[in-house]
Amino acid sequence: MNNVEKEDEIISMLDKIIGKLDEHSKKHEEHSRKFKEHGEILKALSYGQEQLLTESDGMKIVGAKEFEAFKEEINLLTTNQSHMGKEI
């Protein structure tokens, strides 16, 4: 093999390497774009979950307050009935 043939072979190998680098660069860009999209989706899901938890906690508090008020009304009615029974 003479020098020209070796140079041609080396140039051919370098062209293949450059082609692979371009291919890998495109794949890297695609993966980077997908990771960014997935990150945005995860942020949105996390925010939505936080909102639902906050809403759920608020419902629990309102429910507990309403239940407490209901218990107080029952106690008041029971007390009133008990007093009415003693008067009769």
C-alpha positions as CSV (number, residue, x, y, z in Angstrom):
1,M,0.0,0.0,0.0
2,N,1.5,3.3,-1.0
3,N,1.2,6.7,0.8
4,V,-1.7,7.9,-1.4
5,E,-3.7,4.8,-0.7
6,K,-3.0,5.1,3.0
7,E,-4.1,8.8,3.0
8,D,-7.3,7.8,1.1
9,E,-8.0,5.1,3.6
10,I,-7.4,7.5,6.5
11,I,-9.6,10.1,4.9
12,S,-12.3,7.5,4.4
13,M,-12.0,6.5,8.1
14,L,-12.2,10.1,9.2
15,D,-15.3,10.7,7.0
16,K,-17.0,7.7,8.7
17,I,-16.0,9.0,12.1
18,I,-17.4,12.5,11.3
19,G,-20.6,10.9,10.0
20,K,-21.0,9.0,13.2
21,L,-20.3,12.1,15.3
22,D,-23.0,14.0,13.3
23,E,-25.4,11.1,13.9
24,H,-24.6,11.0,17.6
25,S,-24.9,14.8,17.8
26,K,-28.4,14.6,16.3
27,K,-29.4,11.9,18.7
28,H,-28.1,13.9,21.6
29,E,-30.1,17.0,20.5
30,E,-33.2,14.8,20.2
31,H,-32.7,13.3,23.7
32,S,-32.0,16.7,25.2
33,R,-35.2,18.0,23.7
34,K,-37.2,15.0,25.0
35,F,-35.6,15.4,28.5
36,K,-36.6,19.1,28.5
37,E,-40.2,18.1,27.5
38,H,-40.4,15.4,30.2
39,G,-39.1,17.8,32.8
40,E,-41.8,20.3,31.9
41,I,-44.4,17.5,32.1
42,L,-43.1,16.4,35.5
43,K,-43.2,20.0,36.8
44,A,-46.8,20.3,35.6
45,L,-47.8,17.0,37.2
46,S,-46.0,18.0,40.5
47,Y,-47.8,21.4,40.5
48,G,-51.2,19.7,39.8
49,Q,-50.6,17.2,42.6
50,E,-49.7,20.0,45.1
51,Q,-52.9,21.8,44.1
52,L,-55.0,18.7,44.6
53,L,-53.4,18.0,48.0
54,T,-54.0,21.6,49.1
55,E,-57.6,21.4,47.9
56,S,-58.0,18.0,49.7
57,D,-56.5,19.5,52.9
58,G,-58.9,22.4,52.6
59,M,-61.8,20.0,52.2
60,K,-60.7,18.0,55.2
61,I,-60.6,21.2,57.4
62,V,-64.0,22.4,56.2
63,G,-65.4,18.9,56.7
64,A,-64.0,18.7,60.2
65,K,-65.4,22.1,61.1
66,E,-68.8,21.2,59.7
67,F,-68.7,17.9,61.6
68,E,-67.8,19.7,64.8
69,A,-70.7,22.2,64.3
70,F,-73.0,19.2,63.6
71,K,-71.9,17.5,66.8
72,E,-72.5,20.7,68.8
73,E,-76.0,21.0,67.3
74,I,-76.8,17.3,68.3
75,N,-75.4,17.9,71.8
76,L,-77.6,21.1,72.1
77,L,-80.7,19.2,70.9
78,T,-79.9,16.3,73.2
79,T,-79.5,18.7,76.1
80,N,-82.7,20.5,75.3
81,Q,-84.6,17.2,75.0
82,S,-83.2,16.1,78.2
83,H,-84.3,19.3,80.0
84,M,-87.7,19.0,78.4
85,G,-88.1,15.5,79.6
86,K,-87.3,16.6,83.2
87,E,-89.8,19.4,83.1
88,I,-92.7,17.1,82.1
